[in-house]
């Protein structure tokens, strides 16, 4: 039996020492997330088995999305833990073994140095290798030793007595190097000064180091200037020390001259070179280094993550443009502009820093102002530039209100893409999902706020000129952007999440308003929120899985499991939030929603203002989809409505064919308000009311969140025009409508 088991182990490559697949299996089944996901899957299976109508079970957007995301998470968790290897740990050799190897190598190099004394590279190798040995060390037996500097010193001192001048000059150079490494700088200079050949390799470089340590900066600079032109293997280091000394002594003119030398420019620190190019107004050199420095650490897996995030949000932005689709070529062009203009932000950062000393310094109010004006204003300006160019060059593309939001968002996505490439060059733990769930939509929201100024000026307030609306909303967008960064910089996470959620709610309202006021608006085109919910849930889950896989690829499944804890929790909350918030639009032709202190339902019921509920609505929003236009229904009388019982004696078929906004009166505030939750219903057979035949009626649902997906039958109020009124009059006032009481509507079919 044991023999058979061993054969199976050999066949599958299973090793019981904790390093093979069995170790991964133990990690897999020992993870709490595996059992949570597995339990969730079993619960969904139980719901499916116990469902009465299995054909429609997965038609619910929530059930379908929830099932797909759980299956994806569970599948990725199993695959990654069973297939991704743990990284091999570097095993450092024992220190004693390294020391013994160096001592043996030192003895071999000494023999070579004796045989080929005039080989300056060999002598330099012998000296530097010797002084790599620690001055004090222990051998494998534990005895303590001191490095033998006596032999190497005497080896070169002995060559000073030779008759050959070449041997003597080489000995002087080597003794200068030897005493330099022994920290005897004065002795080193003595031998260097005795050299006959002042152009010997290494001499100028080490002479520069000695004078630098002796704080003779001028002499050190002079030596490094000569050493940088010598091809002795230290020209690069000479340039680096020379640049360092010139920078420390504030000699910018010499640095600029040196920067113009292509060979020297290779050794400039990027930050210093960028500052010099900026101060000298060398814009080509400045932006070349900005781009090079920003993208130098891009990893392939970080690039893939940035592309996936871009595709997810770009697809969403394009999908909600339901009435008049944009030319994808123009969308792609604006996306490229958004990416390209990103690098302008660096120039403005440096302008504020070098010209006004305006930068973040840790002080509360300074950092608050910097986040708003040094970051928010700068980034919102470069993000809105592509939209402004489109307005100036190709304004006919912007044919509906949502186009302004779409192109501003696309430009913001280009900006966020470049930012993601920069951020994804480091540790990927948590950052991929973090930027996908907050930073990227944050950029979209703030750019949309800026673009909303154009929308209001063109489509809503004709007496609100763009030269006022644009600066105003640009400032609002910049403040929103600055506060986003400020809360993060100060680690005030409660305010950060509150501000972010309110911003998302405001953005959804902006988008909804723009779609409502499209010239191409038609109730024939339904907003498929169910498809969008599934898309958002699945695509955002893909991002979570991508981060999990990226961390597992770089650092192994065990580390990925440990760091996925908070990611799965916070990411899951955001996925649920986005699938609900971003997929639900309430389309009402010509309606402009706004941030109100009370809801329509509160005004109907005469409820007073409630501060707690107001803040709750700021976070959650109050957009309630009423997608009933085109629905065929069966209307019957409420059994308790005696007046209608005589009119509707049997169920009547009809169709909800339009949606309207009714002007109502609020007795609490004594002001009129617009109520968008009214519909027109046309019956197949006429109803005789007060001797008149009626085919068309007004209806208003009683529930605040009516849905045939939740209830088979919905209650509604039925209205007809009062005497002298016509059904198609606009605007419609509530006082002109006569209530006929309650009716019950049952869905027959949908178009």
Protein Blocks (a to p, Z undefined) as FASTA:
>chain_A
ZZmmmmmmmmnopafehpammlmmmmmmmpmklmmmmmmmmmmmmmmmmpmblmlmmmpm
klmmmmmmmmmmmmmmmmmmmmmccddddddddfklmmmmmmmmmmmmmmmmmmmmmlmk
lmmmmmmmmmmpcfbdcdfkopacdddfklmmmmmmmmmmpmblklmmmmmmmmmmmmmm
nopaklmmmmmmmpmblmbghklmmmmmmmmmnopaklmmmmmmmmmmpcghpmmmmmmm
mmmmmmmnopaklmmmmmmpmklmmmgcfklmmmmmmmnopaklmmmmmmmmmmmmpcfk
lmmmmmmmmmmmmmmmmmmmmklccdfklmmmmmmmmmmmmmmmmmmmmmmmmmnopace
hiaklmmmmmmmmmmmmmmmmmmmmmmmmmmmmmmlmmbfklmmmmmmmmmmmmmmmmmm
mmmmmcfehklmmmmmmmmmmmmmmmmmmmmmmmmmmmmmmmlcfklmmmmmmmmmmmmm
mmmmmmmmnopaklmmmmmmmmmmmmmmmmmmmmmmgckbcfklccdfklmmmmmmmmmm
mmmmmmmmmmmmmnojklmmmmmmmmmmmmmmmmmmmmmmmmpccddehiacdddfbdfk
lmmnopacdfklmmmmmmnopadcddfghpacdddddfklmklmmmmmbccddddfbdcd
dddddfklopacddfkbccdddfbdcdeehiacfbdcdddfbfbgcfklpmbdcdddddd
dehiafkbccddfklpccebjaddddfbdZZ
